[in-house]
Amino acid sequence: MNSVKFLHIADIHLGKRQYNVSQRYQDYFTAFRSILNKAIEQEVNFILISGDLIDSDEGVNPSMLGEIIAILNTFKDESIEQLKREIPLICIEGNHENPLFSDLTWLKLLADLELIVLLTGVYDRKKNEIYFEEYSSLNHSGGKITVNDCNIYGLNYFGSATGDLLPLIKNAIPKRENDFNILMMHFGIADYDEKKTGLTFSPVLEEMHQSVDYLALGHFHMQYNIPESHPWIFNPGSLEVNEVSENFQERGAFLIEVLEQKKIQIQRLLCVEGNSTDPFSIPNRRFMVIKDIDISGINNFSDAQKYIVEKLTKYGVPLKANQKLHDHNLDKPILYFSVKGIISYSQLDLDFSSLRTKIYEKFDILGLKMSNKLISSMDQEIVLDDDLSIEEIEKEIFIGTLALEKKFEPFKVSVFENFEYLKNHLTGKKSHKKVKSKLESWVSSNKDFFSQLLSEISSKEALTDNIRETKRFRRKKDEESLQERKKEGEEFGLSELDYGDLLEDGDIGDLIDDEDLDI
């Protein structure tokens, strides 16, 4: 086969507005434009986008859609002008592009406008088969497209059912000696992200390599390729920081060149903080992450605010007196720090709004994220982090509760993700079809766990039934014994009062006690 060069990216999250800062919305578009320009500079044959081009399918508004269309049209025009050809953008849908109330997506619209190629392999549940139809340029649909001797297959996000589909996918992709097979999917490999569930690098996954030369993944936001020697599984990571922790991870893109005998040459393009002219780097917004600032021993929050501002100055947070960068300048940082310590005053005396104002007045920063780790000795309570969203609090509580049950601990993240999906589809306009499909996939992909769970439930139900039957039997015996004693009482001439005394001294009521039953 002839030499082929392509870019592999994922998790662009266009439309995200991090920390409710308007410029952050533009930062994600800036990173996307940067990588499109590099594609033209490197004269690639095509670009792979392995899911989550858009941050939220429901969050798309006319302005955002117009901006995406404008970027893609400009890219098409510039590639034709400079290279005399188009560079196809080949996409799949990720979990963020899965709409709640419709089977239609904004990516489908972009495909109909011929701005992208959207690959959607089909899973036939009744036949339990995966198949990839050839992509049709007429109806803009299909699961496979061939570009420069590369057969590119694509599937949308299948969540927890992904592992069960691997053997079906392998069977659906024919092995060809001379062609280079690429498979695009949206899932992660276990242990590369503690907050998300991933598939283990198992023999089943390794067998995929018999049919797939390059597995183009998305979903996890850090960059990795496995195995270390002769890698064939690639995850580029996000193009911009979505959570503070990503600032410390390698992320970016893969520039791949396929040579003779299907050998691949790998060039990693990494995200860097601030402005950069390096041709193999992707400029990102600068983040300044400051270690915890301890305010223990300070008698009031007013003095604590002064102390915090002094510490930030010493840590080198840029002062407005020294610089005033425009918001679109990537060197203008997002500031992140935590306040910790034991305070002697009430949490009611805390005024983080005032602290926030002071910081914005003194420092030349784009945005601010404060995390509170304070304990009030007066209230004996932990001060909750003001910046935690309802969704983040909900996630912490849910996962923490699941972790208390040993049987659920290994599945806590997966259980939360599935319940979050169900909640989203059962609020507002309901989508029962999607809920049914999701539950079927979830149960199908965790058969052993659910079988064990159902077995335990059945055992408890059987035990409960036995206890009820025992109690009924005891009650019947009590009644029979009671009738016999009544007869004896009549023979001896006992009054009702005498009989009552007899009952108090007897053992009839002690035959069985609910408290003695461990259900």
N, C-alpha and C positions, 0 to 999 in steps of 0.2 A: 504493500500500500504506500501511497505518497505521504510525505510529511504533512501532519495536521497540527495546528496550534489552536488552543481554546482557553478561555477563562472560565473558572468555576467559582461562583459566589453563592451566597444564601443569606437569609435573615437580614434583609435591608431595612425592613420595618418602616417604610414610607408612611408618613402621617402621624408618627409618634410625637407626642408633645411632653417630653420628660420634665418632671418637676413643674409642669404648667408654665414653662418658659417658652415664649413664642419663637425665639431664635433657635431653640433646640429642634423645633419642627423643621426648620430649614436646614439644620446640620445634617439630617439624614439624607435629604435631597443632595446636599453638597458632596457627601461621601459617594452617593450613587453616580453623580455626574463625573466625579474624579475617576471612578473605575471604568466608566464608559469611554472616557478620553484615553485611558491607558489601553483599552481594547483596540482602539483605532491606531494608536502609536505602535502597538505590538503587531498590528496587522493580523489579528486572530481570525480564524475561520468561523467561529461561533462562540456564544456565551451561554453557559449553563447557569440557571438560577433555581436552586433546589429548595424552593418554598419560602414563604413569608416575605415576598416582595412588598406586600402591604401589611401594615401593622394590625389593622382591624377592618374586615370587610364591611361591618356595620358603621364604621366611623368615616367612611368615604363621603365627602360632600362635593358639590359641583366645583368649588375652587380647587380642592385637592386633586380631583379627577382631571381637571383642566391642566394642572401643573404636570401631572404624570404623563399625560398625552403629549404635552409640549416638549418634555425632555426626550421622550421616545422618538417623536418626529424629528427633532433636531439631530439626535444620534443617527437616525436613518439617513437624513440628508447629508450630514458630514461624512459618514462612511462612504456614501456613494461619490461624494465630491473628492475625497482624498484617496480612496482605494478603488474607485470605479466599480464598487459592488456593495451589497448590503451585508451586514453582519447579523445573522439570525440570533434573536434572544429566545432561547428555549427554556420554558418554565414548567414547573409543577406547582400545585397548590399545597401550602403548608397548613398547620393547625390554625394560624391566625387568619387564613383566608377561607375558612369553612363557615359559610353563612348560616345564621340561625333559622331563617324562615323560608329559604328558597334553595333550589338546586343551582340557580344562576349565580355567578360570581362576577366581580369586576374584572378578574383576569380573563374570563370568557369574553367580556366586552372588548378588552384590549386585543384579544386574538381575532375577534370579528373585524376589528379595525386594521388587522394585519400589522400590528405593532409588535406582537410577540407570537411565538408558537407555543401553545398550551397542550402538553401531553397528558392524557388521561387514560391510562390502561384500565381495563374493566375487570372487576371481580364478580363472577357469576356464582352467587351463593347456592343456587339450586344444584348446579353441576359441580360446584366446588372447584372452579377453574379460573385461572387468570389468562386473559388474552390481550394482545396488543395489536390493534388495527393500524394499518398504514395511515399516516396523517393525510387528511384531505384538505387541499388548499381551497376547495369550494365551500365546504361547511365548517372549515377551521376546527376540526376535531380528529382525534386519533391518539394512539398510544405509542407510536413509533415513527421516527423520521430518520432518513439517512442523509448525512452531510459529509462529503469528501471521504468516502469509504468508512465512515463511522456510523454504526447503527446505534441510535440513541433511543432508549426506552424510558418511559416515565410513568410513575404512579403517584396519586395524591396521598395525603396523610391518612393512615389507617389506625393510628393510635396503638392501643394495647393488643390489637389483633395482628400487628405486623409480623411477629415471630412465627405465627401459625401459617402465614402466607408464603414464607420463604421457599419451601419446597415447590409450591405451585408456580412461583415466579421463575425459579430455576428451570422447571420443565417447559415454561412458556417461551424461553429465550434460547433459540438454537445456537449451538456452538459452531462457529465458522473459523477455519484456520487463518484465512487471509483478511477477515474483517475485524475491526476493533469495536467491541460491544461496550456501550456505556449504559448504565442504569441509574436513573435519578429517583431518589426516595427522600422522605422527610422523617428521619428518626435518628436517635443517637446511640452510641456504643456505651454500655454501662461503665461507670466509674469516671467518666469524663465530665460529669456534671452531677453534683450531689443533690441538686434540687429537682432533677428530672429523672424519670425512669428511662432506662436504655436497654438495648438487647446485649446480651453477653456475646463475646467473640467465640461462638460455639462451633462445633464441627458442622452443624447445619448451615451456619452462615459461611463458613469456609468453603463448603461445597459450591456455593454460589459462584466462586471464582472459576469454576469449570466453564461457566457460560458468560460470566461478566469480567471484562478486563479492567473496568474502572467503575467503582460504585461511588456516585456523586451524591453525598449526603448534605442535609441541612438539619436544623432544629437546635442542636447544641451550639452555644455561642463562642466556644473556644476552638482554635484551630488544631487539628491533629490528622495524622495519616498513619494507617496500620496495615500490616505489621511494619516494624521499623526497617527491616531489610525487604526489599522488593514490595513496597506498599501498593495496594490496589483499592483500599477504602480511604476516601478523602472527605474531610469535613472542614470547610474554610473558616467557619466562625462568622460572627456578625461584622457588619461594616462600620458600625458605630456603637458606642457604649449604651446598653439598655439598662444595666444595673451597675452600681459602683464597683462591684467585685470584678466585672469584666475589664475594668481599667488595668488590672494586674495580669490579664491573660493575653496570650498571643491570639490575634484575630486577623481576618483579612480575606485573602483570595489565593487561589492557586492558578498559576500560569503554566499550562501543560503543553508540551510538544510531543506528539506521537511520532516516533521514528520507524525505521525499517525493523521488521520482525517484532513489531508491537512493543518495542522498547519505549519507555517514556522518560522525558526529561522534565524535572520538576523545578519550578521557580516559585518560591513563597513570597507573596506580597503581604506585608504586615502593616497593620494600622499603627500610626505614631501620633503622639500628642502634639497639637499645635501645627503651625504651617511647616511644610516641607517641600523641597524641590527634588527629592530623591525619586527617580523614576520607578523604583520598586517599593515605594511606601504609599500608604493611603492616609492623608491628613485627617485627623479627628479633633474634636473639641478637647482642649486641655482640661484635665481634672487635677485639682489640688486636694489630696486626701491627707488630712492632719490626724495624728494620733490623738487618743483621748485627752481632753483637758480636764484635769481633776480640780474641782472647786471646794473640796473638803476643807473645813476650818475657816472658811470665809463666812462672816456672821450674817450677811444679808445679800440678796440677789443683785442689788444695785452695785455693790462693790465687786461682786462676781462678774458682772458684765464688763466692768473696767478691766479686770484681770484677764478675761477671755480675749478682749480686743488687743491687749498688750501681747498676749501669747501669739495671737494670729500675726501680729506685726513682726515678732521675732522669728516666726516660722517662714517669713518671706512672702506672705500674701501681698500682691501688688497694691500699693496705695494710689488713690486717685490723684494725690499731690504729685506723683511721679509719672503717671501714665494715664491716658484716657483713650482706650482702644474702642473701635466701633464694635458693636455686638456681633457682626458677621466675621470679625477677625478671630480665627480659631485659637489664638494665643490668649484671648480673654477667658479666664478659667471659670469652671464650676467649682465652688468650694464645698468640701464635705468634711465634717468633723463631728465628734461625739463629746458630750459633756457628761462627766461621771462624778461620783463622790457621794458622801453622806452629808446631808445638809441639816442644820439645827433649827431651821424655820419650816413653816408649813409649805406644802406644795402650792397652796393658794397664793403665796407671795411670789411665785415664779411668773415672770413676764417675758416670755420668749419672743413675743411680737415686738417689744421694745428693743430686745437684743438684735433681732433681725434688722430692724431699721438702722440701728447704730452701725452694723457691719456693712450694710449697703451704702451708707453715707461715707464711710471711711475708705473702703476698699473698692478697687476697680475689678469687679467680678460680674459674670453674666448671671449666675444663679447660685443658690445656697441650699444645702441640705444639711440639717442638724439632726443628730440622733441623741436622744436623752436617756441617760443611764443613771439617773439620780435616785437616791433613797432618802426619804425624809425621816429623821429620828423622831420627829414630833408626831407624824401621822402613821409611822410604821408601815408605809406603803411605798411601792416602787412607782415613780412618776412615769406614766406611760409616754411613749414616744409620740409627740404631736404629729410627726410627719408620716406615721404609718397610715396607710389607707385602710378602709373598711375591708377590702379584699385581702390585704396583707395580714390584718388581725385575724380575719376569718380563717385564713390558711394556717397560721401559727397554732390557733386553738384546735382546729380540726386534726391536723397532723399530730399535735401533742397528745390529744385524746386517743387517737388510734394507736400511738406508740405504747400506751399503757397496757394494751392487750397484746400479749406475746404473739398470738396467732396472726395479728394484723400488722405487727411492726415491720416485717419485710415488705409489705405491700402498701405502706402508709401513703407514699407519694402517688402511687398508681391509683389507689382508692380515692384520694383527694381529687386528682385530675379528672377521674370519671364522674364523681359526684358534682364537681364544678361544671362539667359539661352538661350533666342532666339538669342542674339548677338553671343554667343559662337557657336551656331549651324548654323549660317548663314555667318560665316567668314571661310576662308580656304575652306576645303572640306565641301560642304553643306549637311545637313541632313534634307530634307524637310519633310520626314515622321515623324521624331521625333518632328519637329516644329509644324506640324499639330496636332499631338497627344497632345502636351503640351498645345496648344491654346484651344483645345476642352475641356481638363480637367480644365483649368483655368476658362474658361467661365462657364462651368458646375458647378463648385464649388462656383461661385460668381454670381448666376443667378439674385438675387435681385439687386445687384449693376449694372450689365450690363443692366438689363431691364430699370432701372431708367435712366442710361446714354443714352441708345438708345431712350428712350422717350423724354429726353431733346433735343437730336439731331434732332429727328423728329419734335418736336415743333418749334425749330429754323429754320428748313428747311421750315416748313409750313409758318412761319412768313415771312421768306425771299421771298417765292413764292407770298404771299399776297402783300408784298411791291412792288415786281416787277410788279405784275398785276396792282396795284394802280398807279405806275409810267407810265405804258403803257396807262392806261385809261386817266391820266392827260395829257400825251403827245398828245393823240388823240384829247382831248378837246382843247388843246392849238392850234393844227393845224387847227381845225374847227373854233376857234375864230379868228385865224390869217387870214384865208380865208375870213371870214365875214368882217373883218376890211379892207382887201385889196379891197373888193368890195365897201365898203363905201368910201374908199379913191379915188377910180376911179370915183365914183359919184360926189365927191366934187372937183375933179381935183387935188389931192395931188400928188406931185412928189415922186420918190424913197427916196430922201433926207428928204422930209417932213414926209414920212412914217416912216423913221428911227427915226426921232425925236419923233414921236408918240410912237414908241416902247420903247424908253428910259424913257418916262414919264409914260408908262402904267404899268400894274401889271401882264402882261402875264407871265413873267419869275419868278414871285413870287408865282406861284400856289403851287409848291412843291420844297423843297430843301432837298437834300440827308442828309445834316448835321442835319436836324430836325428829322430824323428817327433814333430811338435807336434800332439797330438790336441786 
